[in-house]
Amino acid sequence: MREQYMRTGEGFLLVFSVTDRGSFEEIYKFQRQILRVKDRDEFPMILIGNKADLDHQRQVTQEEGQQLARQLKVTYMEASAKIRMNVDQAFHELVRVIRFFYLTGNFKSKTRNVLLHQNQHGKKKTRKAAIVSFSKNPLNFSYQLPGKALVFSSS
């Protein structure tokens, strides 16, 4: 099932918990799996260190997150779904990365979902984004796009 999401996703949030070193250590494996499934050397992804509000329980430093992001050649952000810190910014950054990827002609696809831009004829072009979360606990949150509400849940 996970590989099906990877096949159809056009951008990925690689989410780990800063309070769970194991989830952090799984990121590299899943990033490689996404690239293998996509048969690509690169693909739109950003790395998110979630639960940044729980500093007293932190097991992964911000520097470690930044170092992994450099290694994976992706953007790194810390967020907290609980207090909605950087949640909107993470989605905006993912859309920006996806848009750049497609506008530079790196990849052509037929799947559509999230509005990115309009072509020269005024028709809307859309792209799909997938969330891959690596945590022991389910990831549940909603995100509001203009005119649409998206609810994400993983169990």
Secondary structure as UniProt FT lines:
FT   HELIX           2..8
FT   STRAND          12..17
FT   TURN            18..19
FT   HELIX           21..38
FT   STRAND          45..50
FT   TURN            52..53
FT   HELIX           55..57
FT   HELIX           62..72
FT   STRAND          75..78
FT   TURN            81..84
FT   HELIX           87..103
FT   TURN            104..105
FT   STRAND          114..118
FT   TURN            120..121
FT   STRAND          124..127
FT   STRAND          130..134
FT   STRAND          139..145
FT   TURN            146..147
FT   STRAND          148..154
//
